C-alpha cells in the first residue's frame, strides 16, 4: 500500500471512530439523565403502636390511576431512603417478612394481604379430614396471620429536582388478638394429641380502606396445656364476618383418637368485653383417655358434644 493510500485509510478510520464515539456519548448522556428521579426519606412513626415488633416494613407506591408503580422493603422499622420517579402517588404500607401472609393485587383498590392454606388437622400432625360444622363445611382452611401493622397515605406529589423530600407514615394495629381458654378439662393428663379450629374469620386485609376482606375461612389452632385442667391458645385475626356478613362462629376441638367437639362461640366474638383482645371461654370439657393413634378415615369420628354439659361464659 502506498503512503498516500495509507494516510487516507487512517483518516477514514479515524472519522468513523469519532462518529461512533460521539454517538456513544450521546446515548450515555440520555440513559444516565436521572433528573426525573428524586430521593425520598421514608419515616415510620410508631406512636400509634409503640409495642409493635415487626421484622421489616413494606411500602407499595401506586399511580393516581390505581396502577402499581413499585414495591420497597425496609430492613429497619424506622424507614430509609428510596429513589422514586417524580410524580404523584398513593401509598400503602404494612410489615413484611411474614411466614403465613402473602401480598396480592396489582391495583391500589385491590391490593390486600392474605393468609396461606393450612391443613385442618395440622396442629396434631395429620393430613386427614375431620367433621366440620355444617355452616362452615366448605370454608377454606388457612393459617392465622402474624400480628400486623398497616396504613395508607396520599395522594402526595414529588416534584422533579426537589431536594430533602420526606414522608412520615403511621402504622396502626390491624389484627386483633384472640385468646381461647377451656377450663375444667377432664382427662387432660391422659388425653391424646389435640388441636382446635375457629370458623368464620376473614382471610385477608385491605389497607386501602382499612377493613378485613376476602372470604370467610376456618383457622386451625395449636392448643397449649396450661396446666392439668386448662387448654389455651392465643392467635391473631384480621377480623370476623368479612364484608359485613353475619356468621356463626364455631370453635372445634379434634383429638388424635378421633373425638371432636363443636362449640358455638358467636356471642363471645360479636360482643366482646374488649374488642382489641377477644377472649373466648369454655367451661367444662370431658376428653377421652388416650387409646392409641389416629385412623385416616372420617366415618368413625365420635361427636361427644351432646353427652358433655358445656357451660360457656
VMD Tcl script that draws the C-alpha trace (Angstrom):
set ca {
  {0.00 0.00 0.00}
  {1.37 3.47 -0.92}
  {1.90 6.14 1.72}
  {-0.96 8.28 0.33}
  {-3.42 5.42 0.39}
  {-2.35 4.52 3.94}
  {-2.90 8.10 5.17}
  {-6.35 8.22 3.51}
  {-7.32 4.89 5.18}
  {-6.22 6.21 8.57}
  {-8.27 9.39 8.09}
  {-11.38 7.38 7.13}
  {-10.93 5.04 10.09}
  {-10.39 7.98 12.48}
  {-13.50 9.80 11.19}
  {-15.56 6.64 11.67}
  {-14.20 6.21 15.22}
  {-15.07 9.82 16.11}
  {-18.63 9.38 14.77}
  {-19.13 6.18 16.76}
  {-17.68 7.74 19.93}
  {-19.92 10.79 19.55}
  {-22.97 8.60 19.12}
  {-21.98 6.54 22.19}
  {-21.53 9.65 24.32}
  {-24.90 10.99 23.24}
  {-26.55 7.66 24.10}
  {-24.92 7.55 27.55}
  {-25.99 11.09 28.32}
  {-29.57 10.16 27.52}
  {-29.55 6.93 29.59}
  {-27.92 8.44 32.63}
  {-30.11 11.52 32.83}
  {-31.80 10.90 36.19}
  {-33.19 14.37 36.74}
  {-36.67 12.80 36.87}
  {-35.62 10.63 39.85}
  {-35.82 12.06 43.38}
  {-34.64 10.73 46.72}
  {-37.32 10.29 49.37}
  {-36.72 9.76 53.07}
  {-39.44 7.40 54.36}
  {-40.04 7.68 58.12}
  {-42.23 5.24 60.05}
  {-43.79 6.84 63.12}
  {-44.71 4.16 65.69}
  {-46.58 6.44 68.08}
  {-49.84 4.56 67.38}
  {-48.22 1.16 68.04}
  {-45.32 1.66 70.49}
  {-45.15 -2.05 71.36}
  {-45.02 -3.25 67.74}
  {-42.30 -5.75 66.86}
  {-42.22 -6.12 63.04}
  {-39.16 -7.54 61.32}
  {-39.36 -5.42 58.16}
  {-41.67 -2.83 56.60}
  {-43.15 -2.84 53.09}
  {-44.15 0.27 51.13}
  {-46.24 -0.03 47.96}
  {-46.49 3.01 45.65}
  {-49.41 3.37 43.23}
  {-50.05 5.87 40.45}
  {-53.13 8.07 40.82}
  {-54.96 5.90 38.28}
  {-54.55 2.96 40.70}
  {-51.82 1.11 38.80}
  {-48.81 -0.21 40.70}
  {-45.53 1.72 40.49}
  {-43.05 -0.04 42.79}
  {-42.56 -2.05 45.98}
  {-39.95 -1.23 48.62}
  {-38.97 -3.26 51.69}
  {-37.06 -1.72 54.59}
  {-34.84 -3.77 56.88}
  {-35.21 -1.07 59.52}
  {-38.60 -0.31 61.05}
  {-37.54 3.35 61.16}
  {-37.63 3.53 57.34}
  {-34.92 4.65 54.94}
  {-34.05 6.42 51.68}
  {-35.66 5.31 48.41}
  {-35.41 6.59 44.82}
  {-38.70 7.45 43.14}
  {-39.66 8.84 39.76}
  {-41.03 12.38 40.19}
  {-44.83 12.34 40.17}
  {-47.92 11.83 42.32}
  {-48.65 8.64 44.24}
  {-50.85 6.90 46.76}
  {-49.12 4.75 49.39}
  {-49.98 1.53 51.18}
  {-47.70 0.13 53.86}
  {-47.52 -2.79 56.29}
  {-44.98 -5.00 57.99}
  {-43.28 -7.67 55.90}
  {-41.24 -10.86 56.27}
  {-44.27 -12.90 57.43}
  {-44.38 -16.67 57.03}
  {-48.14 -17.11 56.77}
  {-49.16 -13.95 54.91}
  {-48.71 -13.12 51.22}
  {-49.37 -10.00 49.14}
  {-51.94 -9.98 46.35}
  {-53.33 -7.49 43.83}
  {-51.74 -5.08 41.34}
  {-54.06 -2.11 41.81}
  {-54.50 0.27 44.72}
  {-58.11 -0.62 45.43}
  {-57.49 -4.37 45.04}
  {-54.24 -4.79 46.95}
  {-54.52 -6.99 50.05}
  {-52.51 -9.23 52.31}
  {-53.90 -12.72 52.80}
  {-53.16 -15.86 54.76}
  {-51.98 -19.12 53.15}
  {-53.51 -22.60 53.22}
  {-53.11 -24.97 56.16}
  {-54.41 -28.49 56.87}
  {-57.28 -28.59 59.34}
  {-55.54 -31.22 61.49}
  {-52.03 -29.80 61.14}
  {-51.92 -28.94 64.87}
  {-51.91 -32.67 65.63}
  {-49.65 -33.54 62.70}
  {-52.29 -35.14 60.48}
  {-53.40 -34.55 56.90}
  {-56.71 -36.44 57.01}
  {-60.17 -34.85 57.04}
  {-62.41 -34.38 60.05}
  {-66.07 -33.45 60.64}
  {-66.71 -29.72 60.34}
  {-69.65 -27.52 61.40}
  {-72.40 -27.57 58.79}
  {-72.35 -23.83 58.07}
  {-68.56 -23.89 57.61}
  {-68.20 -27.25 55.89}
  {-66.88 -25.71 52.65}
  {-64.83 -22.88 54.13}
  {-61.18 -22.72 53.01}
  {-58.73 -23.58 55.78}
  {-55.97 -21.03 56.36}
  {-53.24 -20.10 58.81}
  {-53.87 -17.37 61.34}
  {-51.93 -14.23 60.31}
  {-48.97 -12.91 62.23}
  {-49.58 -9.63 64.10}
  {-49.80 -6.87 61.53}
  {-49.48 -3.08 61.41}
  {-50.52 -1.14 58.32}
  {-51.92 2.07 56.86}
  {-52.37 4.23 53.79}
  {-51.33 7.74 52.77}
  {-51.66 10.17 49.88}
  {-52.08 11.36 47.27}
  {-48.70 13.06 47.56}
  {-46.60 14.61 44.78}
  {-42.81 14.71 44.42}
  {-41.58 17.42 42.04}
  {-38.73 16.90 39.59}
  {-35.44 18.13 41.04}
  {-36.84 18.55 44.56}
  {-34.39 18.08 47.45}
  {-34.73 16.96 51.09}
  {-38.03 15.18 50.46}
  {-39.52 13.11 53.29}
  {-42.79 11.44 54.14}
  {-43.94 10.24 57.56}
  {-46.15 7.14 57.68}
  {-48.01 6.00 60.80}
  {-48.63 2.22 61.04}
  {-51.54 1.14 63.24}
  {-52.52 -2.33 64.54}
  {-54.83 -4.05 62.06}
  {-55.01 -7.52 63.60}
  {-56.90 -8.43 66.76}
  {-55.59 -10.81 69.41}
  {-57.87 -13.74 70.27}
  {-57.40 -15.99 73.29}
  {-59.33 -19.21 73.80}
  {-59.37 -20.74 77.28}
  {-61.01 -24.09 78.03}
  {-61.35 -24.61 81.78}
  {-62.07 -27.66 83.93}
  {-60.96 -30.17 81.33}
  {-61.25 -33.80 82.44}
  {-58.69 -36.44 81.40}
  {-56.30 -33.81 80.06}
  {-53.27 -35.56 81.54}
  {-54.00 -38.78 79.65}
  {-55.69 -37.29 76.58}
  {-54.11 -37.80 73.15}
  {-52.75 -35.00 70.99}
  {-55.40 -32.43 70.16}
  {-55.90 -29.26 68.15}
  {-58.50 -26.56 67.71}
  {-60.18 -24.63 64.90}
  {-62.30 -21.48 64.66}
  {-64.68 -20.70 61.80}
  {-65.92 -17.52 60.11}
  {-62.73 -15.43 60.14}
  {-61.53 -13.02 57.46}
  {-58.98 -14.41 55.01}
  {-57.34 -11.07 54.20}
  {-56.95 -7.37 54.94}
  {-57.24 -4.47 52.50}
  {-55.13 -1.48 53.65}
  {-56.60 0.99 51.11}
  {-59.83 1.11 53.13}
  {-58.67 -0.39 56.43}
  {-61.05 -3.36 56.60}
  {-60.86 -7.17 56.76}
  {-61.69 -8.63 53.37}
  {-61.90 -11.78 51.28}
  {-63.85 -14.93 52.01}
  {-64.63 -16.48 55.38}
  {-62.12 -19.11 56.42}
  {-61.53 -21.67 59.15}
  {-58.29 -21.30 61.11}
  {-56.62 -24.37 62.70}
  {-55.12 -23.66 66.11}
  {-52.30 -25.18 68.17}
  {-53.60 -25.76 71.69}
  {-51.37 -25.44 74.77}
  {-51.86 -27.36 78.03}
  {-51.55 -24.54 80.56}
  {-51.99 -26.97 83.46}
  {-53.69 -30.31 84.18}
  {-57.15 -28.79 83.76}
  {-56.75 -25.97 81.24}
  {-56.25 -25.64 77.49}
  {-55.37 -22.30 75.89}
  {-54.35 -20.77 72.59}
  {-53.59 -17.20 71.53}
  {-53.53 -16.02 67.92}
  {-54.15 -13.04 65.64}
  {-57.02 -12.47 63.21}
  {-57.74 -9.87 60.54}
  {-61.32 -9.80 61.77}
  {-64.53 -11.81 61.67}
  {-67.51 -11.77 59.33}
  {-65.67 -10.20 56.35}
  {-67.65 -7.79 54.15}
  {-70.17 -7.28 56.97}
  {-71.67 -10.76 56.75}
  {-73.25 -12.07 59.95}
  {-71.91 -15.56 60.56}
  {-71.94 -18.26 63.19}
  {-68.54 -18.85 64.76}
  {-67.77 -22.37 65.92}
  {-64.77 -23.40 67.96}
  {-63.86 -27.07 67.48}
  {-61.61 -29.49 69.33}
  {-60.18 -32.51 67.48}
  {-58.34 -35.33 69.23}
  {-55.88 -37.82 67.76}
  {-58.15 -40.74 68.71}
  {-60.95 -39.16 66.64}
  {-63.24 -37.45 69.09}
  {-64.45 -33.97 68.24}
  {-66.43 -31.19 69.90}
  {-68.15 -28.14 68.34}
  {-68.98 -25.08 70.47}
  {-70.93 -22.05 69.27}
  {-68.91 -19.02 70.39}
  {-70.64 -16.44 68.20}
  {-71.83 -14.21 71.05}
  {-68.39 -14.05 72.63}
  {-66.88 -12.90 69.32}
  {-69.63 -10.47 68.30}
  {-69.98 -8.83 71.73}
  {-66.54 -8.94 73.41}
  {-65.72 -7.03 76.59}
  {-62.53 -5.76 74.91}
  {-62.72 -5.54 71.08}
  {-58.93 -5.20 70.97}
  {-58.38 -8.55 72.72}
  {-61.21 -11.03 72.33}
  {-61.40 -13.74 74.98}
  {-63.37 -16.94 74.37}
  {-64.02 -19.03 77.49}
  {-65.44 -22.56 77.54}
  {-66.01 -24.04 80.99}
  {-66.14 -27.83 81.29}
  {-64.93 -30.48 78.84}
  {-64.54 -34.23 79.22}
  {-61.84 -35.60 76.95}
  {-61.35 -39.30 76.18}
  {-58.29 -41.01 77.55}
  {-55.62 -41.87 75.00}
  {-56.38 -45.08 73.13}
  {-53.66 -45.02 70.52}
  {-53.11 -43.44 67.12}
  {-55.48 -41.80 64.71}
  {-57.26 -43.59 61.88}
  {-57.24 -41.95 58.45}
  {-60.97 -42.43 57.75}
  {-63.69 -39.91 58.60}
  {-66.67 -42.15 59.29}
  {-65.73 -43.27 62.79}
  {-65.27 -39.86 64.36}
  {-67.12 -39.57 67.67}
  {-69.17 -36.48 68.48}
  {-69.30 -36.05 72.26}
  {-70.75 -32.55 72.50}
  {-74.28 -33.78 73.30}
  {-73.10 -36.02 76.12}
  {-70.89 -33.31 77.65}
  {-72.58 -30.49 79.50}
  {-70.71 -27.36 78.40}
  {-71.35 -24.00 80.02}
  {-69.95 -21.01 78.16}
  {-69.10 -17.70 79.85}
}
mol new
graphics top color blue
foreach p $ca { graphics top sphere $p radius 0.5 }
foreach p [lrange $ca 0 end-1] q [lrange $ca 1 end] { graphics top cylinder $p $q radius 0.2 }
display resetview
